[in-house]
Amino acid sequence: MRIVYDQPFGSDVTWTIQGGEFIGDPDDLCNGNPASACRVKWHADSSGSPGSLVLTGSFTARAVGAAAFLSPRFSTENVIPEGVKIDVSGKLTSSPVALGGNALNMRTVTHPNGATRRPWVFPAHSIDQIIITIHNDKNGSPFATVDGLYDIGEIVFGKTADYGVKQNIKISLQGGLLQRKGHQNQNSPFAIKAYQAPAFNITPMTEVEAIGPRTDQADFQNLMYAFTEEDRVALIPTYLRRNNDSSTRHGPPATIDASTISEQRLCRTFMIGNLDAAIELDGDDNEYYVSPITFGESPP
């Protein structure tokens, strides 16, 4: 499982745009709420047709190991549809950083909740700029219109840590129709956006993995403290192909590239939301265990 934390929030990121203009508040691109969209207007390029829309976010440098582009499920304007090619890249002090992983030439997919998204994973790199390039390319054909309005739900990125998860992952679906009683005991259904609520256990950790200090990533105790100050985190319960071996039980896999990333697992399991219960670190001699982590997805 990859945990994404220490995400810049709201005005912590300064956004610029090429190929269009912001109609909404760009702070909404990183507010932890994919249903709260930032509206953009897509301009024409020198040929008179919409080109690529490039969003660049500047922030205090940190080691980023995952990112995601999320669309709102409901919108009064257009959203980025399925099949659109989007790239993510980074810079550090204005110098390009090759992120690797599946950062380039990936297309948006539709999640079962009906919203489109595109997550990326890559080895952690220190960057202070993230560049999201949305190509006017839907499965090989243009889709954007000149001065068309499009809503972007959320752009997620931050530090990452990998931890093994036991096989007994439990994912329940919350929300749906809430039945209320109105005047004269009449049924009055109230729609709530459905969201995932997974609960799972971290596999047993060694003392160094649990309480550190570590050089490859944050130990679990440091993560616990970070979670207490987070407005939201992102979880990717599984993103590697089956039988892919890692150099450590709780650390970045030896190789993160197209040969080891499972697109199906990555796109289907990525979630942004909040931890719904306190995290405990239970120790037994030099082996440490954690209580189940309960997570609530923020619906788009």
N, C-alpha and C positions, 0 to 999 in steps of 0.2 A: 504494500500500500504506500502510495506517495501522499504526504501531507504538505499542503501549500499554506504557509503562514507568513507573518510579517509583510502583509500586503500594504502598499501605499493606499491611503484613504482620502477620497475627495480632493481637496485642494493640495494634498501632499504631492500630487502629480500635476504638472503644467502641460496642457495639451495644445498642440498645433495641428493644423489640417492642410493638406494639399489636395487639389482636385475638387474642392468643395468648400463649404462653410458651415460653422456651427449655428444652428437655429436654436437648439436647446442649450442647457448648461453643461459644459464638458465635465464639471465635477461629478455629474451623475454617471460618468463612465466607470468610476471606481467607488461607488457608494455602497456596495454589497447587496444591492437590490436590483436584480435583473429585470424586474417588472417596471422599474422606474427608468424610462428610456431617455437617451439623449438624441435629439433629432438633428439630422444633418441634411444639407442640400448638396446634391451631386452636380457639379458644373461640367461644362463641355471643355475639352482640351483644344489644342491648336487646330485639330482636324474638324472641329465642330461637333464631335461625338463625346459622350462621357468616357474618360479614360480610367485610370486607377485612382482610388480614394486612399490617401495615405494619412494615417493617424500616428502622431509621434508624441509620446509621453516622456517628460523629463522628471527625474526624481533623485533623491539621495541614493548613491550607489549601494547596491546590495547584491548578494549572490542569488541569481534567479535561476530556477530549475524547472519551471513549468509556467504555462500561460494558457489562456482560453478566451475565446470570443463568444459571447452569448447574445442571442436575440430575445426580445420579449415575446411571449406567446400571443398576447393581444395588443393590437396597435391600431390607431386611427389612420395611420399612414402605412407605407410599405415597410417590410422588414427584409433583411438579407435572406434570400430563399436557400433551399437546399441545392447543393452542387456548385456553389460559388467558390472560386479559388481564392484563398487567403494565405499570405505568408506572414511570419513573424520573424523579426531580426532585432539585434541589439547593438548598442554602441557604448563605449566607455571613454570618457573625455574626447568625444567626437570621432573616435577610431572605431571602425566596424568590428563587431565580434561575431564570429561564426558560431551559432548556437548548436547546430547539429540536430540529432534526434529526428523528429518529423517536422522541423520548423518550416520547411519550404514546400510549396506546391500541394498543399492540402486543401480539401474542399469541405464546405459545411455539410453537416448531416442533420437529420431530424430525429430528435429524441422522442421516446414514447409519449412524453407530455405534450408534444406538438410544437415545441420550440426548436429552432435551428441553433447549432453550436459548432464550434471547432476548437477542441483542446489540443495542446502540444506538450510534449515532454522532451527534455534534453538534459545533458550533463549540466550541473550548476556552473554559471559564469557570472562574474562580477560585471554588472552593467549599470549605467545611469540614464539610459534611454531605451525605450522599447518602441519598435516601429511595426504597426499593423498595416499591411498593404492589402486592400480589398480590390481585387481585379474585376473589371467588368466582363466577367467570364463565368457563365453558368453552363457547365458541361460543354464548353467549347463555343457557346453563343453569347452575345451581349444581352444584358437584362436591364441595365440602368437607363434611365431617361434623363435628358437634359433638364436641370433644375428640379429633378425629382426629389421628394422628401423621403428619407429612410430613418427608421428608429433603430438605435443600437442599445441593447440592454445593459451589457457589462463587459468590461475587459479585466480579466483576472491575471495576476502574476505575483510572484513573491518567492521567498526562500522556500526550500523544500527539505524533507527528510523522508527516508524510506524505512518502513518497519514491516516485518512479517505479520500476516494475519492468519489466525486459525481458520479452518474450513467451515466452521459453523456460523457464517455470516447470516444475519437475519435482517431482511429488508421488508418493512411494512409500508403500506401506502396510506397516508393520512389525508384528510380533507374530503372533498366530494360534496354531496348534498347534505346539509344539516336541516333536519326536519324540526320546525318550530310550530307552536300552537298560537293561532291568532284569535280574533274576536269570535265568540261562540264556539271555541275549540276547533277552529278550522285549521287544517294543515297549511303551513306557509314555508315551503322549502327555501333555503338560503344557500346559494352556491359558494363553496370555498374551493380555492385552487388546490388541487391535489399535489402532495409533495411526498418525497421519500423520507423515511425515518429509519436508517440502518442502525444496528447494534452489533458489535463484534469485539473479539478479544485479540490483543496483540500476542504473538507467540512468545514463549519464554525468552528473556533477554539475559545476557551476561551482566556482570556488575558494571563494566565499562560502557556497554550499550545503554544501560539504564541511568547511571548517575555520572558517567564520564570521568574526566574530560576526554573529548574526542576531537580529532583533527579533520575527519572526513565529512562530518555533519553534526548537527546538534544532538546531544544525548537526550533521552526521553525526559529527564527531570528539567532540563532547560526548556524543552517544548511545553511542559506543563505550566511553567511560569509564563511563557509567551502566550499561551492560550488564555490566561487570565486577563490579558491586556488587549485581546483581539476582538474587533467588532464582528469578524467572520473569518472562517477558514475554508479551504477547499480540500476535498478528499478525492483521491483516485484509488478506489479499493483494489483495482487490478488493471495493469496495462501491459504486462509482458506476455509473450506467447507461452504456451504450455511447455514444460520441461526446460525452460530457460534457467540456467544456473546463475546464481549471484556469487560474487567473491565473499560476501558476508551475509549472515542471516538478516541483519538489520542495518542496511546501508545501501548506497547506490549500486545498481547492478554494474557488472564489469563493462558491459556494452549497451548503449542506448542508441539504436539506429533502426532503420526500416526492417532489418532482419530479426530484431528482438521485440519490437513494439507490435502489439495486437491492436489494430485500429478499432475492431469491434469492441474489445474490452475497454479501451481507453474512452471511446466516444459514448459508450452506454453507461459507464460507471462514474464519470466525472460529476461531482456535486459541489456546489458552493452553499454555505449555510452557517449554522451555529452549533456548537457543542451544547447539548441539552442537559448534561449532568456533569458533576465534578469528576475529575480523573484521579484515580488512586494509583499509587505505586506500591505494590505489596512485595516484600522481599523474603526470601528463604535462603539463608546462608549466602552464597555468592550467585544465586540465580534469582532474578527478579521477575515478578509478574504484574500485570496491570489488570484492573477491573474492566468490564466491558465499557467501551466508548459508545455513547448514544449521541446521534447526530440528527439534526433536523435541516433538511434542504430548504433553501429559499426559492419558492416557486417563481417561474418567469412570468 
